[in-house]
Amino acid sequence: MTTSTPPALSLADVIAARRRLATGLRLTPCLIAPSLSEIVGMEIWLKRDDLQRTGSFKERGARHALLCLSPAQRAAGVVAASAGNHALGLAYHGAQLGVRVTVVMPAHAPAVKVNRARGLGAAVVLHGENFEQAHAHAEHLAAATGATLVHPFDDLNVIAGQGTMALEILEQVPHADTLVVPVGGGGLLAGVLTVVKALRPDVRVIAVEPANAAGFVAAYLHGGPAPAALASTLADGLAVSRVGALTFALAAPLVDDVVTVTEAELAAAIALLARRGGVVAEGAGAAAFAAVLAGKVSARAAVLPICGRNIDARVHERVVAAHPDTPPAAPPPHATPEAIFHVISENGFRGGCACGDTLSWADCPAASSQPPDADFHVKSEKWVSGAVARGDALSWVDCPRRSVPTTPSHLSLIK
C-alpha cells in the first residue's frame, strides 16, 4: 500500500488547539479500572471523554473548528453532516460562541442524539440512509446558504482539536504503552497519532472499528479511501463507509495495527463497562474495550477512550440485560501467536479470529454461501503476510514469512 504525502498537521498545531480550547472544554479524567483490568489481565485506563458536556470527544474538534472561523464565516453560520455526536458538539459550542448551526443527520439517527441537538439550538435536517448521503445534502445546503461546511472528521482544524485528547492522556498516564482508538472517519485516530508518534513513538496506537463498518480496513486493502459495505452496528458513531482522505493520509503511515470487532463483541463490552466499570457507553465508546476484551490487543498498560455515552436508554438496557455479569472465557493458549485473519471474498469483507495455526471457512462468519476462493490477509504482532487459498483452509506455512518488525509500515498488506 502506498499513501500520498501527508497533509500539513504537526504537534505544534495540536498544542495551539489545546491553548484555544483551554477555557471551553472539560479536562476529562483518565481513570484506572481495577475490575476490568482483572478481567483482561492488563492495566486498563479509561479516558472519560463521555464526561464532556454533550457526552463525547467530538466537542474538541467542533469547538476548535468554530474558534478558527473568520468573523464573516461566524456571521454566515455553519452546516455539518453528523451521525450525532459532532452535531451535538457543534450545537452546544455554536450556542456558546454565537454561531448559527445547521446539522444534517441520517434519517435513522438515534432519537436521543436528534432530540438533544435540537434542544441545544441547532436546526436539524434528517436526510438520507447513511452518513455519506447526509454529507452530500450538507454540502448542498452550504453552497445554497453561504454557510461554512464543518466536516466531522476530514478537516485539519477538527483533527487538531481531537488530537488534544492524546496530549492529556500522555500526561495523565505517562507509563502507558498502548492506546486503543476507535475509528470511523478517522479524525480522532489522525489527531492522536500526530501527538503520540511525535512525543512518544514507543507507545503503540491500535485502531479499532466495527466489522460491520470496516472503512479503514477497506482503505488499507485498496491503498486509499474506498467504500466499505455497511451493515447495522451498535457503534453507529463509527458507521462511516469511507474514511477521510486527510485522516487516512495522516494516520496510515503511523498506526501500529488495525483490528475489527463484531456486534457480539461490542455488546459484551457495553454490558461489562456498565456492570463492572460503572460506565454508560455507546457502541463507539465501547469499541476500544471490545477489542481488548476479545483478545485482539495485548499490552501492559492500555488507555481506552470512552469516546461517547449517547446511546438510546432502551437499547442500553436491552444490551446489558442480555449479557450476564460474566466475562467471556479467554481463548486457549497455542504455540502459534494469535492472529486476526481477514478474508476478502467476492461476497465482501469477512473476518475470523484464529488462535491456532489454521483458519477454516467455518471460523469466518459469512452472510451467504462459502466463496470458492479468497485472499487471506494474516496479521500478527510479529509479522504480516498474505496468501491466496483455493481450498477450505489456510495454514501458516502457506504464507511467505517476511522479516518485518512491528513498525508502522507493517500493515502494507499483500493483495
Buried (B, 14 or more C-beta within 10 A) or exposed (E): BEBEEBBEBEBEBBBBBBEBBEEBBEEBEBBEBEEBBEBBEBBBBBBBBBBBBBBBBBBBBBBBBBBBBEEEBBEBBBBBBBBBBBBBBBBBBBBBBEBBBBBBBBEEBBEBBBEBBBEBEBBBBBBBEBBBBBBEBBBEBBEEEEBBBBBBBBBBBBBBBBBBBBBBBBEBBEEBBBBBBBBBBBBBBBBBBBBBBBBBEEBBBBBBBBBBBBBBBBBBBEBBBBEBBBBEBBBBBBBBBBBBBBBBBBBBBBBBBBBBBBBBBBBBBBBBBBBBBEBBBBBBBBBBBBBBBBBBBBBEBBBBBBBBBBBBEEBBEEBBEEBEEEBBEEEEEEEEEBBBBBBBBEBBBBBBBBBBBBBBBEBBEBEEEEBEEBBBBBBBBEBBBBBEBEEEEBBBEBBEEEEEEBEBEBBBBBE
